[in-house]
Amino acid sequence: MDAYGDEVGDDGEVGEKKPLKLRTRITTSILSSILTMSYVVSGGLRVLGKFIQTFTNTTSVESSLEAAADEMADNEDKLAVRYKGK
């Protein structure tokens, strides 16, 4: 068997593909959901932190919102660069 659950014969050829088990699909879905939520929460916390930091320094809501929006754009750029090649 190879890493994908396909049967590999003696001659090295891959045989018939088997469907993934339900338990495997559920586990994969749960883990990918956890990973996605961790990105969302950490990005949200960074944006909120930037808003609070800017607000305490300037006491201007407008500039604080602009700084938070810039932080959100930076987060999106980081994710785009990280997953561009995948």
NUGU-610994 format. One record per atom (N, C-alpha, C): x, y, z; residue in three letters; atom name. Coordinates in pm, 1 decimal. Layout:
NUGU-610994
<r x="X" y="Y" z="Z" code="ALA" site="CA"/>
...
END
This chain:
NUGU-610994
<r x="83.2" y="-118.5" z="0.0" code="MET" site="N"/>
<r x="0.0" y="0.0" z="0.0" code="MET" site="CA"/>
<r x="87.3" y="124.3" z="0.0" code="MET" site="C"/>
<r x="46.0" y="226.3" z="-74.2" code="ASP" site="N"/>
<r x="120.1" y="351.2" z="-71.0" code="ASP" site="CA"/>
<r x="56.6" y="446.4" z="31.2" code="ASP" site="C"/>
<r x="104.4" y="568.5" z="34.7" code="ALA" site="N"/>
<r x="57.8" y="665.5" z="134.3" code="ALA" site="CA"/>
<r x="-88.4" y="702.9" z="115.9" code="ALA" site="C"/>
<r x="-144.8" y="681.5" z="-1.9" code="TYR" site="N"/>
<r x="-282.7" y="718.4" z="-28.6" code="TYR" site="CA"/>
<r x="-379.7" y="601.8" z="-13.4" code="TYR" site="C"/>
<r x="-331.4" y="488.6" z="31.0" code="GLY" site="N"/>
<r x="-417.7" y="373.5" z="50.6" code="GLY" site="CA"/>
<r x="-438.6" y="291.5" z="-74.1" code="GLY" site="C"/>
<r x="-361.2" y="318.3" z="-176.9" code="ASP" site="N"/>
<r x="-372.8" y="241.9" z="-300.8" code="ASP" site="CA"/>
<r x="-287.2" y="116.2" z="-291.2" code="ASP" site="C"/>
<r x="-337.7" y="10.4" z="-348.6" code="GLU" site="N"/>
<r x="-261.9" y="-113.3" z="-351.5" code="GLU" site="CA"/>
<r x="-151.6" y="-102.2" z="-456.2" code="GLU" site="C"/>
<r x="-29.4" y="-135.3" z="-418.0" code="VAL" site="N"/>
<r x="82.6" y="-134.1" z="-511.7" code="VAL" site="CA"/>
<r x="124.2" y="-278.5" z="-533.3" code="VAL" site="C"/>
<r x="123.9" y="-319.4" z="-657.7" code="GLY" site="N"/>
<r x="158.8" y="-457.0" z="-690.4" code="GLY" site="CA"/>
<r x="309.0" y="-478.9" z="-688.3" code="GLY" site="C"/>
<r x="348.3" y="-604.6" z="-715.8" code="ASP" site="N"/>
<r x="490.3" y="-640.0" z="-718.4" code="ASP" site="CA"/>
<r x="564.6" y="-566.6" z="-829.3" code="ASP" site="C"/>
<r x="492.4" y="-533.5" z="-935.7" code="ASP" site="N"/>
<r x="556.3" y="-464.7" z="-1047.6" code="ASP" site="CA"/>
<r x="561.4" y="-313.5" z="-1027.0" code="ASP" site="C"/>
<r x="513.7" y="-263.1" z="-912.8" code="GLY" site="N"/>
<r x="519.9" y="-120.7" z="-880.7" code="GLY" site="CA"/>
<r x="403.0" y="-40.0" z="-932.2" code="GLY" site="C"/>
<r x="307.3" y="-104.2" z="-998.2" code="GLU" site="N"/>
<r x="192.7" y="-31.2" z="-1050.3" code="GLU" site="CA"/>
<r x="83.7" y="-22.2" z="-944.3" code="GLU" site="C"/>
<r x="14.3" y="89.3" z="-947.6" code="VAL" site="N"/>
<r x="-93.5" y="112.5" z="-852.0" code="VAL" site="CA"/>
<r x="-217.9" y="42.8" z="-902.8" code="VAL" site="C"/>
<r x="-282.7" y="-30.6" z="-813.0" code="GLY" site="N"/>
<r x="-403.8" y="-102.9" z="-850.9" code="GLY" site="CA"/>
<r x="-527.3" y="-16.6" z="-834.1" code="GLY" site="C"/>
<r x="-637.4" y="-80.5" z="-805.4" code="GLU" site="N"/>
<r x="-766.0" y="-13.5" z="-793.5" code="GLU" site="CA"/>
<r x="-767.4" y="80.4" z="-673.3" code="GLU" site="C"/>
<r x="-822.3" y="202.1" z="-692.9" code="LYS" site="N"/>
<r x="-831.6" y="298.9" z="-583.3" code="LYS" site="CA"/>
<r x="-951.4" y="264.6" z="-496.7" code="LYS" site="C"/>
<r x="-930.6" y="275.6" z="-365.4" code="LYS" site="N"/>
<r x="-1038.7" y="251.7" z="-271.0" code="LYS" site="CA"/>
<r x="-1087.1" y="386.0" z="-218.3" code="LYS" site="C"/>
<r x="-1216.1" y="400.6" z="-195.6" code="PRO" site="N"/>
<r x="-1265.2" y="526.0" z="-138.5" code="PRO" site="CA"/>
<r x="-1216.6" y="540.6" z="5.9" code="PRO" site="C"/>
<r x="-1196.7" y="665.1" z="47.9" code="LEU" site="N"/>
<r x="-1153.1" y="688.5" z="185.2" code="LEU" site="CA"/>
<r x="-1262.6" y="647.0" z="281.9" code="LEU" site="C"/>
<r x="-1221.8" y="599.8" z="395.9" code="LYS" site="N"/>
<r x="-1318.1" y="561.6" z="497.5" code="LYS" site="CA"/>
<r x="-1385.5" y="686.5" z="553.1" code="LYS" site="C"/>
<r x="-1507.1" y="669.4" z="600.3" code="LEU" site="N"/>
<r x="-1583.7" y="780.3" z="656.2" code="LEU" site="CA"/>
<r x="-1508.9" y="841.8" z="774.2" code="LEU" site="C"/>
<r x="-1450.0" y="760.2" z="857.9" code="ARG" site="N"/>
<r x="-1376.4" y="810.1" z="973.9" code="ARG" site="CA"/>
<r x="-1258.5" y="897.4" z="931.0" code="ARG" site="C"/>
<r x="-1190.7" y="858.6" z="823.9" code="THR" site="N"/>
<r x="-1078.3" y="937.2" z="772.4" code="THR" site="CA"/>
<r x="-1126.5" y="1071.7" z="719.8" code="THR" site="C"/>
<r x="-1237.3" y="1072.6" z="648.0" code="ARG" site="N"/>
<r x="-1291.2" y="1198.0" z="594.2" code="ARG" site="CA"/>
<r x="-1336.0" y="1290.7" z="705.9" code="ARG" site="C"/>
<r x="-1399.7" y="1236.1" z="809.5" code="ILE" site="N"/>
<r x="-1444.7" y="1317.6" z="922.6" code="ILE" site="CA"/>
<r x="-1325.0" y="1375.0" z="996.8" code="ILE" site="C"/>
<r x="-1223.0" y="1293.5" z="1021.1" code="THR" site="N"/>
<r x="-1102.7" y="1339.7" z="1090.5" code="THR" site="CA"/>
<r x="-1034.0" y="1451.1" z="1012.5" code="THR" site="C"/>
<r x="-1022.8" y="1433.7" z="882.1" code="THR" site="N"/>
<r x="-960.2" y="1535.5" z="797.6" code="THR" site="CA"/>
<r x="-1039.4" y="1665.2" z="801.4" code="THR" site="C"/>
<r x="-1170.5" y="1656.1" z="795.7" code="SER" site="N"/>
<r x="-1255.0" y="1775.3" z="800.6" code="SER" site="CA"/>
<r x="-1242.0" y="1848.5" z="932.5" code="SER" site="C"/>
<r x="-1239.4" y="1774.0" z="1041.6" code="ILE" site="N"/>
<r x="-1227.8" y="1835.1" z="1174.1" code="ILE" site="CA"/>
<r x="-1092.8" y="1904.1" z="1189.2" code="ILE" site="C"/>
<r x="-985.9" y="1836.5" z="1149.1" code="LEU" site="N"/>
<r x="-852.6" y="1896.1" z="1162.4" code="LEU" site="CA"/>
<r x="-836.6" y="2020.4" z="1074.9" code="LEU" site="C"/>
<r x="-889.3" y="2017.1" z="953.0" code="SER" site="N"/>
<r x="-879.4" y="2135.5" z="868.0" code="SER" site="CA"/>
<r x="-964.0" y="2250.0" z="922.8" code="SER" site="C"/>
<r x="-1077.1" y="2219.5" z="985.6" code="SER" site="N"/>
<r x="-1159.8" y="2323.0" z="1048.7" code="SER" site="CA"/>
<r x="-1087.1" y="2386.4" z="1166.4" code="SER" site="C"/>
<r x="-1020.3" y="2304.5" z="1245.8" code="ILE" site="N"/>
<r x="-944.4" y="2356.6" z="1359.4" code="ILE" site="CA"/>
<r x="-832.1" y="2447.5" z="1311.3" code="ILE" site="C"/>
<r x="-761.5" y="2406.3" z="1207.6" code="LEU" site="N"/>
<r x="-653.3" y="2487.5" z="1153.2" code="LEU" site="CA"/>
<r x="-705.9" y="2620.5" z="1098.6" code="LEU" site="C"/>
<r x="-815.7" y="2615.5" z="1025.0" code="THR" site="N"/>
<r x="-874.3" y="2737.8" z="970.4" code="THR" site="CA"/>
<r x="-919.5" y="2831.8" z="1081.5" code="THR" site="C"/>
<r x="-984.6" y="2778.1" z="1182.5" code="MET" site="N"/>
<r x="-1030.3" y="2861.5" z="1293.8" code="MET" site="CA"/>
<r x="-913.0" y="2922.3" z="1369.7" code="MET" site="C"/>
<r x="-803.2" y="2849.4" z="1380.9" code="SER" site="N"/>
<r x="-687.3" y="2906.3" z="1450.9" code="SER" site="CA"/>
<r x="-631.0" y="3024.9" z="1373.5" code="SER" site="C"/>
<r x="-630.1" y="3017.2" z="1238.3" code="TYR" site="N"/>
<r x="-587.0" y="3130.7" z="1157.3" code="TYR" site="CA"/>
<r x="-681.2" y="3249.5" z="1174.4" code="TYR" site="C"/>
<r x="-810.4" y="3223.2" z="1175.1" code="VAL" site="N"/>
<r x="-909.1" y="3329.8" z="1188.8" code="VAL" site="CA"/>
<r x="-896.8" y="3397.6" z="1324.8" code="VAL" site="C"/>
<r x="-887.8" y="3318.8" z="1430.5" code="VAL" site="N"/>
<r x="-879.8" y="3375.2" z="1566.0" code="VAL" site="CA"/>
<r x="-749.5" y="3451.5" z="1586.2" code="VAL" site="C"/>
<r x="-637.6" y="3394.4" z="1542.9" code="SER" site="N"/>
<r x="-509.9" y="3464.2" z="1562.0" code="SER" site="CA"/>
<r x="-504.8" y="3592.5" z="1480.1" code="SER" site="C"/>
<r x="-558.1" y="3590.9" z="1359.1" code="GLY" site="N"/>
<r x="-563.3" y="3712.6" z="1278.5" code="GLY" site="CA"/>
<r x="-653.2" y="3817.5" z="1340.6" code="GLY" site="C"/>
<r x="-767.2" y="3775.0" z="1393.0" code="GLY" site="N"/>
<r x="-858.9" y="3867.5" z="1460.2" code="GLY" site="CA"/>
<r x="-797.3" y="3929.6" z="1584.1" code="GLY" site="C"/>
<r x="-724.3" y="3849.1" z="1659.0" code="LEU" site="N"/>
<r x="-658.2" y="3902.4" z="1778.1" code="LEU" site="CA"/>
<r x="-549.3" y="4003.1" z="1741.8" code="LEU" site="C"/>
<r x="-476.6" y="3976.3" z="1633.5" code="ARG" site="N"/>
<r x="-374.2" y="4071.9" z="1588.7" code="ARG" site="CA"/>
<r x="-437.2" y="4203.5" z="1546.2" code="ARG" site="C"/>
<r x="-549.2" y="4195.8" z="1473.5" code="VAL" site="N"/>
<r x="-618.5" y="4317.0" z="1429.1" code="VAL" site="CA"/>
<r x="-671.2" y="4394.2" z="1550.2" code="VAL" site="C"/>
<r x="-732.2" y="4325.2" z="1644.0" code="LEU" site="N"/>
<r x="-783.5" y="4390.5" z="1764.7" code="LEU" site="CA"/>
<r x="-670.1" y="4452.3" z="1845.6" code="LEU" site="C"/>
<r x="-560.0" y="4381.4" z="1857.6" code="GLY" site="N"/>
<r x="-443.9" y="4434.6" z="1929.7" code="GLY" site="CA"/>
<r x="-389.1" y="4560.3" z="1864.3" code="GLY" site="C"/>
<r x="-383.4" y="4560.1" z="1731.7" code="LYS" site="N"/>
<r x="-334.4" y="4678.2" z="1658.8" code="LYS" site="CA"/>
<r x="-429.9" y="4795.3" z="1679.0" code="LYS" site="C"/>
<r x="-561.1" y="4768.8" z="1677.5" code="PHE" site="N"/>
<r x="-659.9" y="4873.8" z="1701.4" code="PHE" site="CA"/>
<r x="-642.0" y="4934.6" z="1840.2" code="PHE" site="C"/>
<r x="-630.7" y="4849.9" z="1941.8" code="ILE" site="N"/>
<r x="-616.2" y="4898.8" z="2079.0" code="ILE" site="CA"/>
<r x="-485.3" y="4974.2" z="2095.7" code="ILE" site="C"/>
<r x="-377.9" y="4921.6" z="2040.1" code="GLN" site="N"/>
<r x="-247.1" y="4987.4" z="2051.0" code="GLN" site="CA"/>
<r x="-250.8" y="5125.8" z="1987.4" code="GLN" site="C"/>
<r x="-306.8" y="5136.0" z="1869.1" code="THR" site="N"/>
<r x="-313.7" y="5264.9" z="1799.7" code="THR" site="CA"/>
<r x="-408.1" y="5360.0" z="1872.6" code="THR" site="C"/>
<r x="-518.5" y="5308.7" z="1922.7" code="PHE" site="N"/>
<r x="-614.5" y="5393.2" z="1992.6" code="PHE" site="CA"/>
<r x="-555.5" y="5450.3" z="2121.4" code="PHE" site="C"/>
<r x="-479.6" y="5370.2" z="2193.9" code="THR" site="N"/>
<r x="-420.0" y="5420.7" z="2318.2" code="THR" site="CA"/>
<r x="-309.7" y="5522.2" z="2289.8" code="THR" site="C"/>
<r x="-244.5" y="5511.8" z="2174.7" code="ASN" site="N"/>
<r x="-139.0" y="5607.9" z="2140.4" code="ASN" site="CA"/>
<r x="-195.0" y="5737.1" z="2083.3" code="ASN" site="C"/>
<r x="-303.6" y="5728.4" z="2004.4" code="THR" site="N"/>
<r x="-352.3" y="5846.8" z="1933.8" code="THR" site="CA"/>
<r x="-488.4" y="5894.7" z="1982.4" code="THR" site="C"/>
<r x="-563.6" y="5812.7" z="2050.3" code="THR" site="N"/>
<r x="-702.6" y="5837.0" z="2092.3" code="THR" site="CA"/>
<r x="-792.1" y="5878.8" z="1975.2" code="THR" site="C"/>
<r x="-755.5" y="5837.4" z="1855.7" code="SER" site="N"/>
<r x="-835.7" y="5865.1" z="1736.3" code="SER" site="CA"/>
<r x="-892.0" y="5733.2" z="1684.0" code="SER" site="C"/>
<r x="-1023.4" y="5726.7" z="1680.4" code="VAL" site="N"/>
<r x="-1087.9" y="5604.6" z="1633.6" code="VAL" site="CA"/>
<r x="-1060.4" y="5583.4" z="1484.9" code="VAL" site="C"/>
<r x="-1061.6" y="5691.2" z="1408.1" code="GLU" site="N"/>
<r x="-1040.0" y="5680.1" z="1264.2" code="GLU" site="CA"/>
<r x="-902.6" y="5622.5" z="1231.2" code="GLU" site="C"/>
<r x="-798.4" y="5674.9" z="1293.2" code="SER" site="N"/>
<r x="-663.7" y="5623.5" z="1265.5" code="SER" site="CA"/>
<r x="-646.6" y="5482.4" z="1321.1" code="SER" site="C"/>
<r x="-716.6" y="5451.5" z="1428.2" code="SER" site="N"/>
<r x="-710.1" y="5316.2" z="1484.0" code="SER" site="CA"/>
<r x="-775.0" y="5215.4" z="1389.9" code="SER" site="C"/>
<r x="-887.5" y="5253.9" z="1331.1" code="LEU" site="N"/>
<r x="-953.0" y="5165.3" z="1235.3" code="LEU" site="CA"/>
<r x="-867.6" y="5147.0" z="1110.0" code="LEU" site="C"/>
<r x="-801.5" y="5254.1" z="1067.4" code="GLU" site="N"/>
<r x="-712.5" y="5243.6" z="951.8" code="GLU" site="CA"/>
<r x="-596.0" y="5149.3" z="980.8" code="GLU" site="C"/>
<r x="-539.2" y="5160.7" z="1101.1" code="ALA" site="N"/>
<r x="-428.5" y="5072.5" z="1139.1" code="ALA" site="CA"/>
<r x="-475.6" y="4927.6" z="1146.8" code="ALA" site="C"/>
<r x="-596.2" y="4905.4" z="1199.2" code="ALA" site="N"/>
<r x="-650.9" y="4769.7" z="1207.0" code="ALA" site="CA"/>
<r x="-675.2" y="4713.3" z="1066.8" code="ALA" site="C"/>
<r x="-723.6" y="4797.0" z="975.8" code="ALA" site="N"/>
<r x="-746.4" y="4752.2" z="837.6" code="ALA" site="CA"/>
<r x="-613.0" y="4718.7" z="770.3" code="ALA" site="C"/>
<r x="-510.4" y="4799.2" z="796.9" code="ASP" site="N"/>
<r x="-377.9" y="4770.0" z="741.8" code="ASP" site="CA"/>
<r x="-324.3" y="4637.4" z="795.0" code="ASP" site="C"/>
<r x="-346.4" y="4611.4" z="922.9" code="GLU" site="N"/>
<r x="-301.8" y="4484.9" z="982.7" code="GLU" site="CA"/>
<r x="-375.5" y="4367.6" z="919.4" code="GLU" site="C"/>
<r x="-504.0" y="4384.9" z="892.8" code="MET" site="N"/>
<r x="-581.3" y="4278.0" z="829.6" code="MET" site="CA"/>
<r x="-528.8" y="4251.6" z="688.6" code="MET" site="C"/>
<r x="-496.6" y="4356.5" z="615.6" code="ALA" site="N"/>
<r x="-441.3" y="4339.6" z="480.6" code="ALA" site="CA"/>
<r x="-305.5" y="4269.1" z="487.0" code="ALA" site="C"/>
<r x="-223.9" y="4303.2" z="587.3" code="ASP" site="N"/>
<r x="-94.6" y="4236.3" z="604.6" code="ASP" site="CA"/>
<r x="-114.1" y="4087.0" z="632.9" code="ASP" site="C"/>
<r x="-213.0" y="4054.5" z="716.2" code="ASN" site="N"/>
<r x="-241.4" y="3914.0" z="747.1" code="ASN" site="CA"/>
<r x="-281.8" y="3837.7" z="620.2" code="ASN" site="C"/>
<r x="-365.3" y="3899.0" z="537.5" code="GLU" site="N"/>
<r x="-408.4" y="3834.2" z="414.3" code="GLU" site="CA"/>
<r x="-291.2" y="3815.2" z="318.9" code="GLU" site="C"/>
<r x="-202.1" y="3915.0" z="312.7" code="ASP" site="N"/>
<r x="-84.5" y="3902.4" z="226.9" code="ASP" site="CA"/>
<r x="6.7" y="3789.1" z="273.7" code="ASP" site="C"/>
<r x="23.5" y="3776.7" z="406.6" code="LYS" site="N"/>
<r x="107.5" y="3669.1" z="460.6" code="LYS" site="CA"/>
<r x="50.2" y="3532.8" z="423.9" code="LYS" site="C"/>
<r x="-81.1" y="3517.9" z="435.2" code="LEU" site="N"/>
<r x="-144.4" y="3390.4" z="399.6" code="LEU" site="CA"/>
<r x="-132.9" y="3363.6" z="250.7" code="LEU" site="C"/>
<r x="-148.0" y="3465.6" z="169.2" code="ALA" site="N"/>
<r x="-139.7" y="3447.3" z="24.2" code="ALA" site="CA"/>
<r x="1.4" y="3403.4" z="-16.2" code="ALA" site="C"/>
<r x="103.1" y="3460.2" z="46.4" code="VAL" site="N"/>
<r x="240.4" y="3422.9" z="14.6" code="VAL" site="CA"/>
<r x="269.5" y="3281.5" z="62.5" code="VAL" site="C"/>
<r x="219.6" y="3247.8" z="180.6" code="ARG" site="N"/>
<r x="245.7" y="3116.1" z="238.9" code="ARG" site="CA"/>
<r x="184.3" y="3005.3" z="154.9" code="ARG" site="C"/>
<r x="65.3" y="3027.3" z="101.7" code="TYR" site="N"/>
<r x="-5.0" y="2919.8" z="31.6" code="TYR" site="CA"/>
<r x="-7.5" y="2937.7" z="-119.7" code="TYR" site="C"/>
<r x="71.5" y="3030.1" z="-170.8" code="LYS" site="N"/>
<r x="72.8" y="3053.9" z="-315.2" code="LYS" site="CA"/>
<r x="123.2" y="2932.2" z="-392.1" code="LYS" site="C"/>
<r x="227.2" y="2868.2" z="-342.8" code="GLY" site="N"/>
<r x="286.6" y="2756.4" z="-414.6" code="GLY" site="CA"/>
<r x="218.4" y="2623.4" z="-391.5" code="GLY" site="C"/>
<r x="117.6" y="2618.0" z="-307.9" code="LYS" site="N"/>
<r x="55.0" y="2489.6" z="-273.6" code="LYS" site="CA"/>
<r x="-71.9" y="2467.0" z="-348.3" code="LYS" site="C"/>
END
